């Protein structure tokens, strides 16, 4: 059977157009999906990092301790996989008293504010049972489908990464289910004042609506392209040449020129073409014009988003800085001390280290607290901290314990250490005339880094700490 060239051309054009339509839709779908995932992942990761840095680890630790007490002594534990069963209800009721803990109520209310303001589906804190491969809920901010403290789920694939790299947190996991649609989950570690992991702050974000918008956009583009394929197959050789090939070539040229321009200004390539064929090609041209407008608007939104992200990172930096400051004395805390210890170890490794360590421990803090109250004890701690800072003005001061401070001697303070230590000791004699809780004394031990004796920062610290305790013993013997 003879087939005309016109029919062959129409069939060929139809097939090519159909293939291009499918490739465009698939490629656009993949690209948009990846962009959406990256945006959601970046936002969720940044927000959970910032939140976990400022959360009250002390309250979380108290709730966790109560949960684990019950969990560890309970023999018949029932997983959330049996949700709704009598056995599961009986198991979670063992933890009902925890709901009345002030720390639990306070943290749940705080997490719910974070959940509402951050537009998260769920925000919750969990801790791993490594031996049994379970994730135990500590505090859940959900209003519905609330997971009781002590309830648990078996490890997922992403949860096992916590065992290998605990400080990295729970890695980003994007899942699609019939019940919840597209959901993104990520978790970051919650640390106590010693830098130890208490648990993981997790947040689940809903991606379903944005995916529906994406699918609607793809459906519209697909409809236009499919209509184009049918039209070109019917019109034939002449119609294809005049009504399809020529306008498509114009659009193709505009697209090529459009892609060559990489500046941040708005583009009007398609709008300047002035294609008015009043058919599907015209619709496509209008769609491209609209797409061009949408892209221009999207680029503007991306620039705004980038600026907002910069501001968010600056805010995150501020929060990180705040996390390194001791609330009572306003000097650096144990978290900052650990970070500085790592820097000094690197300097020792590189052969550039030059520093000393002074360890200072207050005497009789317990007596002050017991006799005059903790408020006076705090006043005594702040008074001691002020004397330390006024003496060692050119070196960083850290509060690493209740009544223990560390000074990393640098610059002028390192050179004048003997005079400064003597000055610091003399200040106690002047303080004796003050109120009892302000005239307290402290033991001080000081050591310089010696590359022949010390292999790491902790060696210098331990030596200074030993000197401090030696002086403390001598001071007790003189009383």
C-alpha positions in Angstrom: 0.0 0.0 0.0 1.3 3.3 -1.1 1.6 6.0 1.6 1.9 9.6 0.5 4.8 11.8 1.6 2.3 14.2 3.1 1.0 11.4 5.4 4.5 10.2 6.2 5.5 13.7 7.0 2.5 14.2 9.2 3.1 10.9 11.0 6.8 11.7 11.4 6.0 15.2 12.7 3.4 13.7 15.0 5.8 11.1 16.4 8.6 13.6 16.9 6.3 16.1 18.5 4.9 13.4 20.8 8.4 12.3 21.8 9.5 15.9 22.4 6.3 16.5 24.5 7.0 13.5 26.6 10.7 14.4 27.0 9.8 18.0 27.9 7.2 16.9 30.5 9.5 14.3 32.0 12.5 16.6 32.1 10.5 19.5 33.5 9.0 17.2 36.1 12.4 15.9 37.2 13.9 19.4 37.3 11.0 21.0 39.3 10.9 18.1 41.7 14.6 18.4 42.4 14.4 22.1 42.9 11.5 21.8 45.3 13.3 19.0 47.2 16.4 21.1 47.5 14.5 24.2 48.6 12.5 22.3 51.3 15.6 20.4 52.4 17.7 23.6 52.8 14.9 25.4 54.7 14.1 22.4 57.0 17.8 21.7 57.7 18.6 25.4 58.4 15.6 25.8 60.7 16.1 22.6 62.7 19.8 23.5 63.2 18.9 26.9 64.5 16.1 25.6 66.8 18.2 22.7 68.2 20.9 25.3 69.1 18.6 27.3 71.3 16.3 24.7 72.8 16.4 24.2 76.6 18.5 21.0 76.8 18.1 20.9 80.6 14.3 20.5 80.5 14.6 18.0 77.7 17.1 16.0 79.7 14.8 15.9 82.7 11.8 14.6 80.6 14.1 12.1 78.9 15.4 10.7 82.2 11.8 10.1 83.4 10.8 8.4 80.1 13.8 6.1 80.2 13.2 5.2 83.8 9.8 3.7 82.9 11.0 2.4 79.5 14.0 0.5 81.0 11.9 -1.2 83.8 9.1 -2.2 81.5 9.4 -5.7 80.1 6.5 -5.9 77.7 7.1 -2.9 75.3 4.6 -2.4 72.5 5.6 -0.6 69.3 3.6 2.1 67.5 3.1 -0.5 64.8 0.3 -1.8 67.1 -1.3 1.6 67.5 -4.8 1.4 68.7 -4.5 -2.1 70.2 -5.4 -2.7 73.9 -1.8 -3.8 74.5 -0.5 -0.5 73.0 -2.9 1.6 75.0 -1.9 -0.2 78.2 1.8 0.4 77.5 1.6 4.1 76.7 -0.6 4.7 79.8 2.5 3.8 81.9 3.9 7.2 80.8 0.7 9.3 81.5 2.2 11.0 84.6 4.9 12.5 82.5 2.3 14.7 80.7 1.9 16.6 84.0 5.6 17.4 84.4 6.1 21.2 84.2 9.2 20.6 82.0 7.1 18.5 79.6 4.3 21.0 79.4 6.7 23.9 78.9 8.7 22.2 76.1 5.6 20.9 74.3 4.1 24.4 74.3 7.4 25.8 73.0 7.7 23.1 70.3 4.1 23.8 69.2 4.9 27.5 68.7 7.9 26.4 66.5 5.6 23.9 64.7 2.9 26.6 64.0 5.3 29.4 63.1 7.5 27.2 60.9 4.4 25.6 59.1 5.6 22.1 59.9 3.4 19.1 60.0 5.0 17.7 63.1 7.8 18.7 65.5 9.0 16.2 68.1 12.1 15.1 70.1 13.2 11.5 70.0 16.1 9.4 71.4 17.5 6.2 70.0 17.5 2.8 71.7 20.6 1.6 69.8 20.5 -2.0 71.3 17.0 -2.7 70.0 17.0 -0.4 66.9 14.1 1.8 68.1 13.4 5.5 68.1 11.7 6.5 71.4 9.5 9.6 71.6 10.3 12.1 74.4 8.2 15.1 73.5 5.7 15.4 70.6 4.1 18.8 69.6 1.4 17.2 67.5 -2.2 18.2 68.1 -3.5 15.1 66.3 -2.0 11.6 66.2 -0.1 12.6 69.3 2.7 10.2 70.2 3.0 9.6 74.0 6.4 9.8 75.7 7.9 6.4 75.7 6.1 5.2 72.5 8.5 4.1 69.9 9.0 3.1 66.2 11.5 0.6 64.7 14.5 2.1 63.0 14.0 3.2 59.4 16.9 3.1 56.9 17.8 6.7 57.6 17.8 6.2 61.4 20.8 3.8 61.2 22.9 6.7 60.0 22.5 8.2 63.5 24.5 5.3 64.9 27.5 6.0 62.6 27.4 9.8 62.7 25.4 10.9 65.8 26.4 14.6 65.6 25.1 14.8 62.0 21.6 14.1 63.2 18.8 12.2 61.4 19.4 12.7 57.6 16.8 14.2 55.3 14.2 11.6 54.3 11.5 12.4 51.7 8.7 9.9 51.5 5.4 9.6 49.6 2.4 7.8 51.1 -1.3 7.6 50.4 -2.1 8.9 53.9 0.2 11.9 54.2 1.3 12.6 50.5 4.8 14.1 50.1 6.6 14.5 53.4 10.1 15.7 54.3 11.6 14.7 57.6 14.9 15.8 59.2 16.5 15.9 62.7 19.3 17.6 64.5 21.0 16.7 67.8 19.9 18.5 71.0 23.0 19.0 73.3 23.4 19.5 77.0 25.8 22.0 78.6 28.6 19.4 78.3 28.1 19.0 74.5 26.6 15.5 75.0 23.6 14.4 72.8 20.3 14.3 74.7 18.2 13.4 71.7 17.2 14.6 68.3 14.8 17.5 67.4 12.9 16.3 64.3 10.6 18.2 62.0 8.3 16.9 59.2 7.3 19.3 56.4 4.4 18.9 54.0 5.3 19.1 50.3 2.0 17.9 49.0 0.5 21.2 48.0 3.5 22.5 46.1 3.7 19.1 44.3 0.1 19.5 43.3 0.8 22.9 41.8 3.7 21.5 40.0 1.6 18.6 38.5 -1.1 21.1 37.5 1.5 23.2 35.7 2.9 20.1 33.9 -0.6 19.1 33.0 -1.3 22.4 31.3 2.0 22.4 29.4 1.4 18.7 28.4 -2.1 19.6 27.2 -0.8 22.3 24.9 1.9 20.1 23.6 -0.4 17.2 22.9 -2.8 19.4 21.2 0.1 20.6 19.0 1.0 17.1 18.1 -2.6 16.2 17.0 -2.9 19.4 15.0 0.3 19.0 13.1 -0.6 15.4 12.2 -3.9 16.5 10.7 -2.8 19.6 8.8 -0.2 17.8 6.7 2.9 18.9 4.8 1.9 22.4 3.9 0.2 23.2 7.2 3.2 21.8 9.1 5.6 23.9 7.0 3.6 27.1 7.3 1.8 26.9 10.6 4.2 24.7 12.6 7.8 24.6 11.4 8.1 28.3 10.8 6.6 29.5 14.1 8.4 26.7 16.0 11.6 27.7 14.4 11.0 31.3 15.6 10.2 30.1 19.1 13.3 27.8 19.0 15.5 30.6 18.0 14.1 32.8 20.7 14.7 30.0 23.2 18.3 29.6 22.1 18.9 33.3 22.4 17.1 33.4 25.7 19.3 30.6 27.2 22.5 32.4 26.0 21.6 35.4 28.2 22.8 34.8 31.7 22.2 38.2 33.3 19.7 38.8 36.1 17.6 41.3 34.2 14.1 40.5 33.0 13.8 38.9 29.5 11.2 39.7 26.9 12.4 37.4 24.0 9.0 35.7 23.5 6.9 38.8 24.1 8.8 40.6 21.3 8.2 37.9 18.7 4.6 39.0 18.1 3.3 35.6 17.0 -0.5 35.8 16.4 -1.4 32.7 14.4 -4.6 32.1 16.4 -4.0 28.4 16.8 -2.3 26.0 19.1 1.1 27.5 18.1 -0.3 30.8 19.1 -1.4 29.3 22.4 2.1 27.9 22.8 3.6 31.3 22.1 1.3 32.8 24.6 2.2 30.1 27.1 5.9 30.8 26.5 5.2 34.5 27.0 3.4 33.7 30.2 6.2 31.3 31.1 8.7 34.1 30.5 6.7 36.3 32.8 6.5 33.6 35.4 10.3 33.0 35.1 10.9 36.7 35.5 8.7 36.7 38.6 10.3 33.5 39.8 13.8 34.9 39.4 12.8 38.0 41.4 11.3 35.7 44.0 14.6 33.7 44.1 16.6 36.9 44.6 14.3 37.9 47.4 14.6 34.3 48.9 18.3 34.5 48.6 18.4 37.8 50.5 16.0 36.2 53.2 18.4 33.2 53.4 21.3 35.5 54.0 19.4 37.2 56.7 18.4 33.8 58.1 22.1 32.7 58.2 23.0 35.9 59.9 20.3 35.3 62.5 21.6 31.7 62.8 25.1 33.0 63.4 23.7 35.2 66.2 21.9 32.3 67.8 25.1 30.2 67.6 27.0 33.0 69.3 24.4 33.2 72.0 24.7 29.4 72.5 28.4 29.9 73.4 27.7 32.4 76.2 27.1 31.5 79.9 23.8 33.0 81.0 24.8 33.8 84.5 28.3 35.4 84.0 28.1 36.4 80.3 31.5 34.8 79.6 32.1 31.9 77.3 30.6 28.6 78.4 31.6 24.9 78.3 30.4 24.6 74.6 32.7 27.4 73.6 35.5 25.9 75.7 35.3 22.5 73.8 35.4 24.3 70.5 38.5 26.3 71.6 40.1 23.1 72.8 39.9 21.7 69.3 41.5 24.8 67.9 44.4 24.6 70.3 44.9 20.9 69.5 45.2 21.9 65.8 47.7 24.6 66.7 49.7 22.1 68.7 49.6 19.7 65.7 50.8 22.5 63.3 53.6 23.6 65.7 52.2 27.2 66.2 50.8 26.8 69.7 51.8 29.4 72.3 49.5 29.6 75.3 49.0 28.9 79.0 46.0 27.6 81.0 44.8 29.0 84.4 42.2 26.9 86.2 40.3 28.7 89.0 37.9 27.1 91.4 35.8 29.0 94.0 36.1 27.9 97.6 33.0 27.3 99.9 30.3 27.8 97.2 28.2 25.0 98.8 28.5 26.7 102.2 27.3 30.1 100.7 24.4 28.4 99.0 23.4 26.5 102.1 23.8 29.5 104.4 22.7 32.5 102.4 20.8 30.9 99.5 21.5 30.2 95.8 20.9 33.8 94.9 23.9 34.9 97.0 25.8 32.0 95.6 25.2 33.3 92.1 26.2 36.7 93.2 29.5 35.3 94.5 30.1 33.4 91.2 29.6 36.6 89.2 31.8 38.5 91.6 34.6 36.0 91.1 34.1 36.1 87.4 34.4 39.9 87.4 37.7 39.6 89.3 39.0 37.1 86.8 38.0 39.2 83.8 39.5 42.4 85.3 42.8 40.6 86.0 43.2 38.7 82.7 42.0 41.4 80.4 43.7 40.1 77.2 42.6 36.4 77.4 39.3 34.6 76.9 37.5 33.4 80.1 35.3 30.3 80.2 32.9 29.1 82.9 33.1 25.3 82.5 31.3 24.3 85.7 29.3 25.6 88.6 32.2 27.3 90.3 35.0 26.5 88.0 36.6 28.9 85.4 39.4 28.5 82.9 41.5 31.3 81.4 43.5 30.5 78.2 46.4 32.9 78.6 47.5 34.7 75.5 49.4 37.8 74.4 50.2 40.2 77.2 48.6 38.0 79.8 50.9 35.1 78.9 54.0 37.3 79.2 52.8 38.8 82.5 51.3 35.7 84.0 53.3 35.7 87.3 52.4 39.3 88.1 48.7 38.7 87.1 48.5 35.5 89.2 50.0 37.5 92.2 47.6 40.4 91.6 44.6 38.0 91.5 45.7 36.4 94.8 46.1 39.8 96.4 42.5 40.8 95.5 41.2 38.2 98.0 42.7 40.1 100.9 40.8 43.3 99.8 37.6 41.3 99.4 37.6 40.0 103.0 35.9 43.1 104.3 32.9 42.7 102.0 29.7 40.7 102.7 30.5 37.0 103.4 29.2 35.8 100.1 31.3 38.4 98.2 34.5 37.9 100.2 35.0 34.3 99.1 38.4 33.0 97.9 39.4 30.8 95.0 42.3 28.4 94.2 44.3 29.0 91.0 46.5 26.7 89.1 48.5 27.8 86.1 50.6 25.9 83.5 52.3 26.9 80.2 52.2 24.8 77.1 55.5 22.9 76.6 55.9 20.9 73.5 58.3 18.6 75.2 55.8 17.7 77.9 52.3 18.2 76.4 50.9 16.4 73.3 47.5 18.0 73.4 45.5 20.8 75.1 44.0 18.5 77.7 47.5 17.7 79.0 48.1 21.4 79.8 44.6 21.6 81.3 45.1 18.6 83.6 48.5 20.0 84.8 46.9 23.3 85.6 44.0 21.6 87.3 46.4 19.6 89.4 48.1 22.8 90.5 44.8 24.3 91.4 43.8 21.4 93.6 47.2 21.5 95.2 46.7 25.1 96.2 43.1 24.4 97.3 44.5 21.8 99.7 47.0 24.3 101.1 44.4 26.9 101.6 42.2 24.5 103.6 45.2 23.6 105.8 45.7 27.3 106.7 42.1 27.8 107.9 
